[in-house]
Amino acid sequence: MKDYYQILGVSENASQQEIKQAFKKLAREYHPDMVPPEKKKEAEEKFKEINEAYSVLSDPQKRAQYDRSRRLGQIDFSNFDFLRKFFEDLLWPYRKKDKGRDIYLGIEISFKEAILGTKKEIEYLRSSLCHFCQGRGADPQAPIKICPFCQGRGVIEQRTLIFYQRKICPKCQGRGEIPQKACPSCQGLGKIKQKKRLEVEIPAGIEDGQMVKYRGMGDYGKDLNGDLYLEVKVLPHPYLERKGKDLYYQLEINFCQAALGDEVLIPALEGKQVLKIPAGIQNGETIKIQQKGIKGDFLVKIKVSVPKKLTKRQKELLEELKKTF
């Protein structure tokens, strides 16, 4: 049994967040598109292994079942042939399915789009079922022969401890047959590369660096298509700052505005917005304003600016004002 914890480099008591972070790091490191050509094959095997481990450990139910199986594997059942046969028949329906490769892409969105959510149309390259041969990989007009490696069964058996483990035949890839002539459209792969246009929905409130998963939008697989993962990069806003669900804006005013109050225009997600400054506001205070489409608060932090230079007239007026306090 594969040690999925060792594959992801986490402990058996790792949290879901630790497992997710480990997967994300390894997926980037071993992604076939991110390595030199000479290491591509090795990276594909490692990438498949990482995805397999994550698909089990990220699902609480599958993880619990896997942990039980690991504990069971420490017991010697070598003398119990009936158990071997029982588990062989029990586990075969749950064999690893032929799942297409997951695809990872990046997308840039504006600050406003991240707050309010948006829809984007993307175009990317993915593998699809070859309709000329219907995924068989054989020229429909040429004869085929039974696979000599598995005798047409599509599976082979290997002895591992107490089990005869069934595996997909590596020669015919589970088809049970070998084409005499490869499909001219897909060159025997059963799938072809095509450009895919897809409208994706980015949820409101997404943060920079988050990934959005689109199930089944990855590469074609015989049993199950892979998934598409979009890593979102949020472009910064020139004036606004985001902290969690809240938006912040720093407004600089002079001491007269602070003392007497004022109405000013400030930048907001939807153009400009009028902000009423109450008389007597202090430096560092915040004003909360309502704005549609934001789940959190829009907070304006006040910074009272004191001039370093004054005209003669301004000094005279301030001297007169000082006498009144």
KANOR-V863964 format. One record per backbone hydrogen bond with DSSP energy under -0.5 kcal/mol. NH is the residue of the N-H (numbers start at 1). CO is the residue of the C=O. Records with the same first field share a line. If there is no record, write none. Layout:
NH=CO, CO
This chain:
4=2
7=3
8=4
9=5
10=5
14=11
19=15
20=16
21=17
22=18
23=19
24=20
25=21
26=22
27=23
28=24
29=25
30=26
34=31
35=32
39=36
40=37
43=39
44=40
45=41
46=42
47=43
48=44
49=45
50=46
51=47
52=48
53=49
54=50
55=51
56=52
57=53
58=54
59=56
60=58
63=59
64=60
65=61
66=62
67=63
68=64
69=65
70=66
71=67
72=68
73=69
74=71
75=72
77=75
80=77
81=79
83=80
84=80
85=81
86=82
87=83
88=84
89=85
90=86
91=87
92=88
93=89
94=91
95=92
99=97
100=224
103=227
105=229
107=231
109=233
114=110
115=111
116=112
117=113
118=202
120=200
122=120, 198
124=196
126=194
128=192
130=190
131=129
134=130
135=130
136=133
139=181
142=139
145=178
147=176
151=147
152=147
153=150
156=167
158=165
160=163
163=160
165=158, 163
167=156
169=154
173=169
174=169
175=172
178=145
180=143
183=137
187=183
188=183
189=186
192=128
194=126
196=124
198=122
200=120, 198
202=118, 200
203=201
205=114
206=114, 203
209=232
210=207
212=230
214=228
215=213
217=214
218=226
219=101
220=127
223=98
224=98
226=219
228=214
229=103
230=212
231=105, 229
232=210, 230
233=107
234=232
235=109, 233
241=248
243=246
246=243
247=297
248=241
249=299
251=249, 301
252=250
253=251, 303
255=305
258=254
259=255
260=256
261=257
262=277
264=275
266=273
268=271
271=268, 269
273=266
275=264
277=262, 275
278=276
280=258
281=258, 278
284=302
285=282
287=300
289=298
294=291
295=293
296=245
298=289
299=247, 297
300=287
301=249, 299
302=285
303=251
305=253, 303
307=305
315=311
316=312
317=313
318=314
319=315
320=316
321=317
322=318
323=319
324=320, 321
325=322
